[in-house]
Amino acid sequence: MNESLFIRLVKYFYGINKPFDEFTKKVIYEAANKVAFGLIIFLFVSIFLSLGIVNLYATPNIDNIAIGMIFADGIAVLIALTYIEIVVKRFGLGEYDYSNESERKKAVRSYIVRNIITLILIVILIIYVDLCLHGDSSVIVFVVYAILFVISRYLDYRRKFK
């Protein structure tokens, strides 16, 4: 079955292993439309706010405005991802009974690879933000984050596969 890129991305990010039927596609597309509309409104508001703030303050504060907008955009993305996660859990799309052991092993392997990639990308993002902000974060921040991430993923693994 040929799936769209959007459906494959949703299945990848939320660990959905089963194929989507028409009802599931309708639910996911409706949630995606709500998220897209909310993000468009947020972007228009943030554009006008940042333009207004830049006009009110002197140029040295532009760096602070840019950093504030980066964090606001990050919060908006987290809200959008949380909404999609709620929809996925509400309709039970992440739950799947495996018909045989090889299908289960493939899902476990995909889960582990996906979470390793996520951990690497988030640590790279943390390092990049730290370098951009000229921070002096120690290695402990990254180690603590990695340990907490691994613990949370292990608990999620136990919930899904055990």
Phi and psi restraints in degrees (value plus and minus 20) as a CYANA .aco file:
   2 ASN   PHI    -107.1   -67.1
   2 ASN   PSI      97.2   137.2
   3 GLU   PHI    -126.5   -86.5
   3 GLU   PSI     131.4   171.4
   4 SER   PHI     -91.8   -51.8
   4 SER   PSI     142.2   182.2
   5 LEU   PHI     -80.7   -40.7
   5 LEU   PSI     -59.4   -19.4
   6 PHE   PHI     -80.7   -40.7
   6 PHE   PSI     -66.2   -26.2
   7 ILE   PHI     -83.8   -43.8
   7 ILE   PSI     -62.0   -22.0
   8 ARG   PHI     -83.2   -43.2
   8 ARG   PSI     -59.7   -19.7
   9 LEU   PHI     -86.1   -46.1
   9 LEU   PSI     -62.9   -22.9
  10 VAL   PHI     -82.0   -42.0
  10 VAL   PSI     -63.9   -23.9
  11 LYS   PHI     -84.1   -44.1
  11 LYS   PSI     -57.7   -17.7
  12 TYR   PHI     -88.4   -48.4
  12 TYR   PSI     -69.9   -29.9
  13 PHE   PHI     -88.3   -48.3
  13 PHE   PSI     -52.3   -12.3
  14 TYR   PHI    -125.7   -85.7
  14 TYR   PSI     -11.7    28.3
  15 GLY   PHI      46.0    86.0
  15 GLY   PSI      15.6    55.6
  16 ILE   PHI    -109.3   -69.3
  16 ILE   PSI     105.4   145.4
  17 ASN   PHI    -124.5   -84.5
  17 ASN   PSI     -39.4     0.6
  18 LYS   PHI    -108.8   -68.8
  18 LYS   PSI     135.3   175.3
  19 PRO   PHI     -90.5   -50.5
  19 PRO   PSI     132.6   172.6
  20 PHE   PHI    -106.6   -66.6
  20 PHE   PSI     115.7   155.7
  21 ASP   PHI    -112.2   -72.2
  21 ASP   PSI    -197.5  -157.5
  22 GLU   PHI     -85.2   -45.2
  22 GLU   PSI     -58.7   -18.7
  23 PHE   PHI     -83.5   -43.5
  23 PHE   PSI     -64.5   -24.5
  24 THR   PHI     -83.1   -43.1
  24 THR   PSI     -63.8   -23.8
  25 LYS   PHI     -80.1   -40.1
  25 LYS   PSI     -61.9   -21.9
  26 LYS   PHI     -82.4   -42.4
  26 LYS   PSI     -63.5   -23.5
  27 VAL   PHI     -82.8   -42.8
  27 VAL   PSI     -66.5   -26.5
  28 ILE   PHI     -86.1   -46.1
  28 ILE   PSI     -63.5   -23.5
  29 TYR   PHI     -85.5   -45.5
  29 TYR   PSI     -57.5   -17.5
  30 GLU   PHI     -84.8   -44.8
  30 GLU   PSI     -63.5   -23.5
  31 ALA   PHI     -84.0   -44.0
  31 ALA   PSI     -60.9   -20.9
  32 ALA   PHI     -84.5   -44.5
  32 ALA   PSI     -58.3   -18.3
  33 ASN   PHI     -85.1   -45.1
  33 ASN   PSI     -59.6   -19.6
  34 LYS   PHI     -84.3   -44.3
  34 LYS   PSI     -63.1   -23.1
  35 VAL   PHI     -84.0   -44.0
  35 VAL   PSI     -65.3   -25.3
  36 ALA   PHI     -81.5   -41.5
  36 ALA   PSI     -63.8   -23.8
  37 PHE   PHI     -83.4   -43.4
  37 PHE   PSI     -62.9   -22.9
  38 GLY   PHI     -83.0   -43.0
  38 GLY   PSI     -61.6   -21.6
  39 LEU   PHI     -87.5   -47.5
  39 LEU   PSI     -56.1   -16.1
  40 ILE   PHI     -84.0   -44.0
  40 ILE   PSI     -64.7   -24.7
  41 ILE   PHI     -81.9   -41.9
  41 ILE   PSI     -65.2   -25.2
  42 PHE   PHI     -79.6   -39.6
  42 PHE   PSI     -63.1   -23.1
  43 LEU   PHI     -84.7   -44.7
  43 LEU   PSI     -61.3   -21.3
  44 PHE   PHI     -82.4   -42.4
  44 PHE   PSI     -64.5   -24.5
  45 VAL   PHI     -83.8   -43.8
  45 VAL   PSI     -64.2   -24.2
  46 SER   PHI     -86.6   -46.6
  46 SER   PSI     -54.4   -14.4
  47 ILE   PHI     -82.5   -42.5
  47 ILE   PSI     -68.8   -28.8
  48 PHE   PHI     -88.7   -48.7
  48 PHE   PSI     -57.0   -17.0
  49 LEU   PHI     -85.2   -45.2
  49 LEU   PSI     -64.8   -24.8
  50 SER   PHI     -86.5   -46.5
  50 SER   PSI     -57.7   -17.7
  51 LEU   PHI     -84.7   -44.7
  51 LEU   PSI     -60.4   -20.4
  52 GLY   PHI     -86.6   -46.6
  52 GLY   PSI     -61.0   -21.0
  53 ILE   PHI     -87.4   -47.4
  53 ILE   PSI     -60.2   -20.2
  54 VAL   PHI     -83.0   -43.0
  54 VAL   PSI     -58.3   -18.3
  55 ASN   PHI     -91.5   -51.5
  55 ASN   PSI     -47.2    -7.2
  56 LEU   PHI    -100.8   -60.8
  56 LEU   PSI     -52.5   -12.5
  57 TYR   PHI    -129.6   -89.6
  57 TYR   PSI     144.4   184.4
  58 ALA   PHI     -93.7   -53.7
  58 ALA   PSI     146.8   186.8
  59 THR   PHI     -83.2   -43.2
  59 THR   PSI     -47.8    -7.8
  60 PRO   PHI     -82.1   -42.1
  60 PRO   PSI     -41.5    -1.5
  61 ASN   PHI    -104.2   -64.2
  61 ASN   PSI     -20.4    19.6
  62 ILE   PHI     -84.1   -44.1
  62 ILE   PSI     -56.7   -16.7
  63 ASP   PHI     -81.5   -41.5
  63 ASP   PSI     -62.8   -22.8
  64 ASN   PHI     -84.9   -44.9
  64 ASN   PSI     -57.8   -17.8
  65 ILE   PHI     -85.9   -45.9
  65 ILE   PSI     -62.4   -22.4
  66 ALA   PHI     -83.5   -43.5
  66 ALA   PSI     -62.8   -22.8
  67 ILE   PHI     -85.3   -45.3
  67 ILE   PSI     -60.8   -20.8
  68 GLY   PHI     -81.9   -41.9
  68 GLY   PSI     -60.5   -20.5
  69 MET   PHI     -87.9   -47.9
  69 MET   PSI     -55.8   -15.8
  70 ILE   PHI     -82.1   -42.1
  70 ILE   PSI     -65.8   -25.8
  71 PHE   PHI     -87.1   -47.1
  71 PHE   PSI     -58.4   -18.4
  72 ALA   PHI     -84.4   -44.4
  72 ALA   PSI     -61.3   -21.3
  73 ASP   PHI     -84.0   -44.0
  73 ASP   PSI     -58.8   -18.8
  74 GLY   PHI     -82.9   -42.9
  74 GLY   PSI     -61.2   -21.2
  75 ILE   PHI     -83.8   -43.8
  75 ILE   PSI     -61.5   -21.5
  76 ALA   PHI     -83.0   -43.0
  76 ALA   PSI     -61.3   -21.3
  77 VAL   PHI     -85.1   -45.1
  77 VAL   PSI     -61.5   -21.5
  78 LEU   PHI     -82.9   -42.9
  78 LEU   PSI     -58.9   -18.9
  79 ILE   PHI     -84.4   -44.4
  79 ILE   PSI     -63.0   -23.0
  80 ALA   PHI     -83.3   -43.3
  80 ALA   PSI     -64.6   -24.6
  81 LEU   PHI     -85.2   -45.2
  81 LEU   PSI     -56.8   -16.8
  82 THR   PHI     -85.6   -45.6
  82 THR   PSI     -60.1   -20.1
  83 TYR   PHI     -82.2   -42.2
  83 TYR   PSI     -65.9   -25.9
  84 ILE   PHI     -83.6   -43.6
  84 ILE   PSI     -59.6   -19.6
  85 GLU   PHI     -80.4   -40.4
  85 GLU   PSI     -61.1   -21.1
  86 ILE   PHI     -83.0   -43.0
  86 ILE   PSI     -62.6   -22.6
  87 VAL   PHI     -83.5   -43.5
  87 VAL   PSI     -63.2   -23.2
  88 VAL   PHI     -81.9   -41.9
  88 VAL   PSI     -63.9   -23.9
  89 LYS   PHI     -91.9   -51.9
  89 LYS   PSI     -57.2   -17.2
  90 ARG   PHI     -81.2   -41.2
  90 ARG   PSI     -60.4   -20.4
  91 PHE   PHI    -113.9   -73.9
  91 PHE   PSI     -15.4    24.6
  92 GLY   PHI      46.2    86.2
  92 GLY   PSI      13.0    53.0
  93 LEU   PHI     -95.5   -55.5
  93 LEU   PSI     -44.2    -4.2
  94 GLY   PHI    -104.2   -64.2
  94 GLY   PSI     -28.5    11.5
  95 GLU   PHI    -113.5   -73.5
  95 GLU   PSI     114.2   154.2
  96 TYR   PHI    -173.3  -133.3
  96 TYR   PSI     111.5   151.5
  97 ASP   PHI    -111.8   -71.8
  97 ASP   PSI     103.0   143.0
  98 TYR   PHI    -103.5   -63.5
  98 TYR   PSI     114.2   154.2
  99 SER   PHI     -96.7   -56.7
  99 SER   PSI     -47.2    -7.2
 100 ASN   PHI    -167.8  -127.8
 100 ASN   PSI     151.4   191.4
 101 GLU   PHI     -88.9   -48.9
 101 GLU   PSI     -54.2   -14.2
 102 SER   PHI     -87.3   -47.3
 102 SER   PSI     -55.5   -15.5
 103 GLU   PHI     -86.6   -46.6
 103 GLU   PSI     -59.5   -19.5
 104 ARG   PHI     -85.6   -45.6
 104 ARG   PSI     -63.1   -23.1
 105 LYS   PHI     -83.9   -43.9
 105 LYS   PSI     -58.5   -18.5
 106 LYS   PHI     -84.0   -44.0
 106 LYS   PSI     -61.2   -21.2
 107 ALA   PHI     -86.2   -46.2
 107 ALA   PSI     -59.9   -19.9
 108 VAL   PHI     -85.0   -45.0
 108 VAL   PSI     -64.4   -24.4
 109 ARG   PHI     -81.8   -41.8
 109 ARG   PSI     -63.9   -23.9
 110 SER   PHI     -82.5   -42.5
 110 SER   PSI     -60.0   -20.0
 111 TYR   PHI     -82.6   -42.6
 111 TYR   PSI     -66.3   -26.3
 112 ILE   PHI     -85.0   -45.0
 112 ILE   PSI     -66.1   -26.1
 113 VAL   PHI     -82.5   -42.5
 113 VAL   PSI     -64.5   -24.5
 114 ARG   PHI     -80.3   -40.3
 114 ARG   PSI     -61.5   -21.5
 115 ASN   PHI     -94.9   -54.9
 115 ASN   PSI     -51.1   -11.1
 116 ILE   PHI     -85.9   -45.9
 116 ILE   PSI     -63.9   -23.9
 117 ILE   PHI     -82.3   -42.3
 117 ILE   PSI     -62.5   -22.5
 118 THR   PHI     -81.5   -41.5
 118 THR   PSI     -64.6   -24.6
 119 LEU   PHI     -80.5   -40.5
 119 LEU   PSI     -65.6   -25.6
 120 ILE   PHI     -82.7   -42.7
 120 ILE   PSI     -64.8   -24.8
 121 LEU   PHI     -85.1   -45.1
 121 LEU   PSI     -59.0   -19.0
 122 ILE   PHI     -89.6   -49.6
 122 ILE   PSI     -59.9   -19.9
 123 VAL   PHI     -84.5   -44.5
 123 VAL   PSI     -60.8   -20.8
 124 ILE   PHI     -81.9   -41.9
 124 ILE   PSI     -61.7   -21.7
 125 LEU   PHI     -83.5   -43.5
 125 LEU   PSI     -61.9   -21.9
 126 ILE   PHI     -82.1   -42.1
 126 ILE   PSI     -64.0   -24.0
 127 ILE   PHI     -83.0   -43.0
 127 ILE   PSI     -63.6   -23.6
 128 TYR   PHI     -82.0   -42.0
 128 TYR   PSI     -66.7   -26.7
 129 VAL   PHI     -83.4   -43.4
 129 VAL   PSI     -59.7   -19.7
 130 ASP   PHI     -82.8   -42.8
 130 ASP   PSI     -62.0   -22.0
 131 LEU   PHI     -87.7   -47.7
 131 LEU   PSI     -59.2   -19.2
 132 CYS   PHI     -86.7   -46.7
 132 CYS   PSI     -53.0   -13.0
 133 LEU   PHI    -111.8   -71.8
 133 LEU   PSI     -13.4    26.6
 134 HIS   PHI      33.5    73.5
 134 HIS   PSI      20.7    60.7
 135 GLY   PHI    -100.2   -60.2
 135 GLY   PSI     145.9   185.9
 136 ASP   PHI    -138.0   -98.0
 136 ASP   PSI      21.9    61.9
 137 SER   PHI     -84.8   -44.8
 137 SER   PSI     117.6   157.6
 138 SER   PHI    -108.3   -68.3
 138 SER   PSI     153.5   193.5
 139 VAL   PHI     -84.4   -44.4
 139 VAL   PSI     -44.8    -4.8
 140 ILE   PHI     -80.3   -40.3
 140 ILE   PSI     -56.9   -16.9
 141 VAL   PHI     -78.5   -38.5
 141 VAL   PSI     -65.7   -25.7
 142 PHE   PHI     -90.4   -50.4
 142 PHE   PSI     -58.4   -18.4
 143 VAL   PHI     -87.0   -47.0
 143 VAL   PSI     -65.2   -25.2
 144 VAL   PHI     -82.3   -42.3
 144 VAL   PSI     -64.3   -24.3
 145 TYR   PHI     -81.0   -41.0
 145 TYR   PSI     -66.1   -26.1
 146 ALA   PHI     -81.9   -41.9
 146 ALA   PSI     -62.0   -22.0
 147 ILE   PHI     -85.1   -45.1
 147 ILE   PSI     -64.8   -24.8
 148 LEU   PHI     -84.0   -44.0
 148 LEU   PSI     -58.4   -18.4
 149 PHE   PHI     -83.9   -43.9
 149 PHE   PSI     -66.4   -26.4
 150 VAL   PHI     -83.2   -43.2
 150 VAL   PSI     -61.6   -21.6
 151 ILE   PHI     -82.7   -42.7
 151 ILE   PSI     -65.2   -25.2
 152 SER   PHI     -85.2   -45.2
 152 SER   PSI     -58.3   -18.3
 153 ARG   PHI     -88.9   -48.9
 153 ARG   PSI     -55.6   -15.6
 154 TYR   PHI     -85.2   -45.2
 154 TYR   PSI     -62.9   -22.9
 155 LEU   PHI     -83.8   -43.8
 155 LEU   PSI     -58.9   -18.9
 156 ASP   PHI     -85.7   -45.7
 156 ASP   PSI     -60.0   -20.0
 157 TYR   PHI     -79.9   -39.9
 157 TYR   PSI     -65.5   -25.5
 158 ARG   PHI     -82.1   -42.1
 158 ARG   PSI     -58.2   -18.2
 159 ARG   PHI     -88.0   -48.0
 159 ARG   PSI     -57.6   -17.6
 160 LYS   PHI    -106.1   -66.1
 160 LYS   PSI     -57.9   -17.9
 161 PHE   PHI    -135.3   -95.3
 161 PHE   PSI     -26.8    13.2
